[in-house]
Amino acid sequence: MTACAGGELGGDADEVWPTWSQWAEWLTLLIRAPDSLPGYEVLKQSGKGEVIRAHIELPSRRLEVVCKRGAIRRIGQRFLAMFRRSGAHRQFAKALGLLKAGIRTPLPLACLKRGFGGGEAWLVTTFVADAVDLDHIALSLLSRVPPDRQRRVRNGVIEALAILFDRLEMHWVHHRDLKASNVMLTAWDQGAEEARAWLIDLEGVRLNVRMDESRIRQPVVRLTASLVSYSSVTQSDYCRFLHAYLPRMGTSPTHWKEHFRRLGHFARRYREAAKQRKTHKLDGFSDGV
């Protein structure tokens, strides 16, 4: 269980949190009968696990949480899992590392492992209310913003992204798949004073990575490649992002044109490579199957 509560990213240290006895009772219920938890709602379900939302009733507030369950079904994999950290444990450690780096992510609260070889594992985190992924913003929400607020809203999103990328590099954090759907924003339409970027799906996150030029560039290219087909994201948006991002990287914004061309080149190359990877595949099958 985490002791990271408090501070700007971890929550208010004066907030009331569950006691050990409350946690024990609630977590026991999570393992034995999750559908009986208060506020139970299935967010995602597959053969490998599920994601649910629930809450914990406290004297002065309701603590909204997300619970992710992963399951290992094969006996051989369970045996190997006895000597490894579970996926939930790795996600827990990543979340703590991001919070220490000043990168927003849901606060990890508990990590559970049970059964032979840890065949089942649960990760419990806080729920981030009103978080919207950047892909949804670019695809449909941005066009609904009134014209007189467009510039302020766009600048807020751009500033939040520039801060995120700056902290990723500064603290040696690499995300191998930082596409628009993996970046969440809160208060995205409230301008730079309120808009904040979050990482919620931490599958592609690696901590303490040596940040060479390629690793610094790759997440920016990946994000650009995922947005380049959206007419709502204009060339002016990319330029304003570079003006906000480059000074944080120790580069003069006067060289933005050179970086704009390089960014476009790498993003196009990424998209072409992605198309090639999908060649000869149909509905999940390839020629070699």
Secondary structure as GFF3:
##gff-version 3
##sequence-region A 1 289
A	DSSP	alpha_helix	7	10	.	.	.	ID=ss1
A	DSSP	alpha_helix	20	32	.	.	.	ID=ss2
A	DSSP	three_ten_helix	34	36	.	.	.	ID=ss3
A	DSSP	beta_strand	41	46	.	.	.	ID=ss4
A	DSSP	beta_strand	49	57	.	.	.	ID=ss5
A	DSSP	beta_strand	62	71	.	.	.	ID=ss6
A	DSSP	alpha_helix	75	81	.	.	.	ID=ss7
A	DSSP	alpha_helix	87	100	.	.	.	ID=ss8
A	DSSP	beta_strand	108	114	.	.	.	ID=ss9
A	DSSP	three_ten_helix	116	118	.	.	.	ID=ss10
A	DSSP	beta_strand	120	126	.	.	.	ID=ss11
A	DSSP	beta_strand	132	133	.	.	.	ID=ss12
A	DSSP	alpha_helix	134	136	.	.	.	ID=ss13
A	DSSP	pi_helix	137	141	.	.	.	ID=ss14
A	DSSP	three_ten_helix	142	144	.	.	.	ID=ss15
A	DSSP	three_ten_helix	147	149	.	.	.	ID=ss16
A	DSSP	alpha_helix	150	170	.	.	.	ID=ss17
A	DSSP	beta_strand	174	175	.	.	.	ID=ss18
A	DSSP	three_ten_helix	180	182	.	.	.	ID=ss19
A	DSSP	beta_strand	184	186	.	.	.	ID=ss20
A	DSSP	beta_strand	196	198	.	.	.	ID=ss21
A	DSSP	beta_strand	205	206	.	.	.	ID=ss22
A	DSSP	alpha_helix	213	227	.	.	.	ID=ss23
A	DSSP	alpha_helix	235	245	.	.	.	ID=ss24
A	DSSP	three_ten_helix	246	249	.	.	.	ID=ss25
A	DSSP	three_ten_helix	253	255	.	.	.	ID=ss26
A	DSSP	alpha_helix	256	278	.	.	.	ID=ss27
A	DSSP	beta_strand	281	282	.	.	.	ID=ss28
A	DSSP	beta_strand	285	286	.	.	.	ID=ss29
###
